Amino acid sequence: DKETHYSFVVMGAAGDLAKKKTFPSLFQLHLGRLLPGSMKIIGVDDPKFHTDVTSVSDFWEKRLREYLEKQKGWVNEDVESFKQRLHFVHVQLDQPETMSALDRRLQELAEGRAKEHRVFYLALPPFLFAQAVEHLRERCWSKTGWNRVVVEKPFGKNGAEAAALSNSLKKYLDEKEIFRMDHYLAKTLVLNLLTLRFANRELGHLFHCHHVANVRITFKEAIGVQGRAGYFDGYGIIRDIMQNHLMQVLTLVAMEAPATLEAEDVRDEKVKVLKQIRPIAPRDCVIGQYDGYQADPDIQKINLKQGYASRCPTFAVAVLYLDNERWSGVPFIMKAGKGLEVHQTIVRIQFKKAPPSSLFGEQPQNELVIRIQPNEAIYYKMLAKMPGLTQQARDVEQTVLDLDLKKRFELRRTPEAYEKLIHDVIQGESHNFVRRDELEQAWRIFDPLLTTLEKEEKREPERYTLGSRGPLKADMLIDRMGFRRYTVT
Ligand code: BG6
C-alpha cells in the first residue's frame, strides 16, 4: 500500500538489549522480506549516556555492525538496503522538546503519505517507561494511523510495583496499544503447546491427573550472571525466569481449551488457570547460589554497600499446585538455574506408574518430553518389546518415540523468538503478549514466597558448584514429589 508509512522506533537503541536482540531480529525480518517495504527503523538514544554515538554511521559502526554481520544468510545488498531503512535521533527524556523534534523527523520520513503507523519499542530500563510513554503520547503520537508500544520485563519486583507500572501506562495508553513481551511465548515449541494438546485430541486427554504423576519445567543455563550482575542481584532467578517465562510455559501446559484461537479467548483461558494456582509455600521451595557469585566485582560492590553478602538466588526449585479437577494433586515442579551443568529448557510430563500387579510388572514410568531448547524436540518415553527371536512379550524396555523438529521439517534455522514477536507487533497480533491480568495473577502466585524468603526468613541460599546439577536439597525436594529419574534420554 503506497499511502501507508511505517516507523519502527527503538528507544534505548544504543544499549545492550537493542544491539543483541532487537536489531538482529529486525535484520532477520528484513532478510526474510517480512518488513513492510516503506518501514523506517529509527534508533533513538540519549547522548548523555552514549557520547560515542552521534550519527547514524556511528550507530552502525559502533553498535550494530558486529552483531548484524554475525547473522547468517545475507549478501552486501541486504546490508545496504537495511542501512537505507536506518536512522538515528538523539532524544532526552527530561527534555520533552527533543521528543517533538523526533515527531517532526518521523513526519519527514513519512514523506507525506496519508497514513502513518508507529511502533515504539522501549529497550529502556523500566523506571523510564512511564516518563517515556507520557512524552510519546503527548508529542510523538501518529494521528493518521495506529501506535503500538512494546515493553519488556522486569515489570516491577512484586505485584504492587507491577500494578503501579500498569496504572501509569494506562494513563496514556489503551491496553490494546501495549505489547508486553515475554520472549518465551514465541519459542517454537512453546507456540506448539496448544497444537500438541488440542489438535491431537487423543493426546490431549493424557494431560490429566488420571494419568499424570508430575510435571517438571526446567530451565538450565551453563553460564553465570556475566556482566549483568548489577541487574540480576536486584531480581534473582525467581523473578528473572520463573515468574514470567516458566509461568507462561506452565499456563500453556495446564490451561483448558480456549473457546476459539483468537488472542482474547486464549488469554482469558490462561488467566482462568492462573487463578487456580495456589501461591507457592516457602517449604516447597529451595534456593541456591553458585560458588563464585560473591567474587563477581559488581556483587562485591553491592555487598559492601548493603553491609552483608548477597542472598540473591541464582537457582531455585519451587512446587506449584493447581486447584482444579484436571490437575488435582499433581505437583508442577519448576526449576531454574544459572551456572549449571547444561544449557537446556525442558518440560517433562511424567505419567503414573503401573501397579506391580499389572501385566508387565513394575516398569519405569512413561514420559512425554518437550525440549524447548536447544534442538527442539518432542519425544515420548514408552515401553516396547525388545526385538529378537527368543524373547517374550514381557521383555520390555523403555524406548523413545521421537519428533526431532530439525530432521522432520528440514529446518535450516528456527526463527529467534524476538523475530516472531516483532513481526507480531507490526501485524497487530497480540496472542503472544502478556495481558495485564495475566501479569497480576503471576505475581499473586510468587509474592508471598518472595516476601517470606527475603523479608521474613532472610533465607540463605544453598551453595552449589558452578557447572553442577545444583544443590542436593533441591533434588531431595523433587524426589519427595515422586519424580523418578531414569537413564534413557
Ligand atoms: C532473560 C533473562 O529474560 O532470559 C536472562 O533475563 C536469561 O537472565 C534469558 O538468560 C534466557 O533466554 P533464552 O532465550 O536464552 O533461554
Residues whose N, C-alpha, C, O or C-beta is under 5 A from the ligand:
A	BS01	BG6	D240
